[in-house]
Amino acid sequence: MVSTPTPQLARIRDLFQPTLDFLGYELYDLALTGSGGHTTLRVRIDRPEGVTLDDCERVSKSLSALLDQADPLPTRYDLEVSSPGAERPLRNLEEYRRFVGKRANVHYRMGESEQVAEGRLTAVSDQMIELQLGEGKHQRTTAIPLADVLSARLAVDLSRH
């Protein structure tokens, strides 16, 4: 699911990692986008308790200083620091486990067809995830083999507002 970084992004990741570790953030994603002289370096950070706007600002200042000193990009660029977002992708077993109890949208194979299920993530094992579908007396649980999951993301939980 996670793409292989270019040598340039790998160098930037190596530059950022010690600072992010020291500040207590995970480097969730790193991307270089744009063309025609307008490049954006997108940095998505995460931590167990979530990421605030103040966190993004703090990390942006620290990474800007590193970038100014190391100058790893040959062209002008904008630095954009953000969180993975409310509907972040679930990319690995650790993330599934971290978000047990949260709503998830899962796109998966079922035989020859593809299905989509949205519900509360209630259990995760090395081979399977369980989703609680529906509410009240219409509630049921479905088990989905991880090998059949094509993509999954958190879903906004409107029932808790």
Residue, then its C-alpha position, 0 to 999 in steps of 0.5 A: m500500500v505504501s509506495t517506494p520513495t524516490p531517492q530524493l524523498a528517502r534523503i528528505r525522510d532521513l533528514f526529518q526522522p531524527t527531529l520528528d522522533f525527538l518531537g514525538y511525531e510519526l512521519y505518516d507520509l511524505a510526498l513531492t507534488g507539482s510541476g512547472g516550477h511550483t513544487t509542494l513538499r507535503v508532510r503528514i504527521d501523526r501521533p497516538e493522541g492525534v495532531t492539532l493545528d499547533d502541532c503542524e505549526r511546530v513541526s513546520k517551523s522545525l522542518s523549515a529550519l532543517l530544509d533551509q540548512a540542508d537545501p535538499l531540493p533544487t527548486r523553490y517549493d512550499l512546505e505543507v505539514s498536516s495530519p492524516g485526516a479524519e478519513r485516513p487510510l488504514r495501511n497496516l495491522e498496527e493501524y487497524r489495532r490502534f483504531v479498534g472501536k472507531r468506524a471504518n469503511v472497508h472495500y474487500r473481495m468476496g469471491e469474484s465480486e467486490q464489497v464495501a462495508e462500513g461499521r465499527l471496527t470491533a476486533v483485529s487478529d493477524q488474519m481477520i478484522e471484524l466490523q459491527l454493522g448497523e445499530g440497535k436491534h439491526q446490529r450484526t458483526t461481519a468478519i473480513p479476512l485481511a487478505d481480502v481487504l483491498s482498501a480501508r479507511l476511517a469513517v467519520d462517526l456521526s452517531r457520536h456528535 
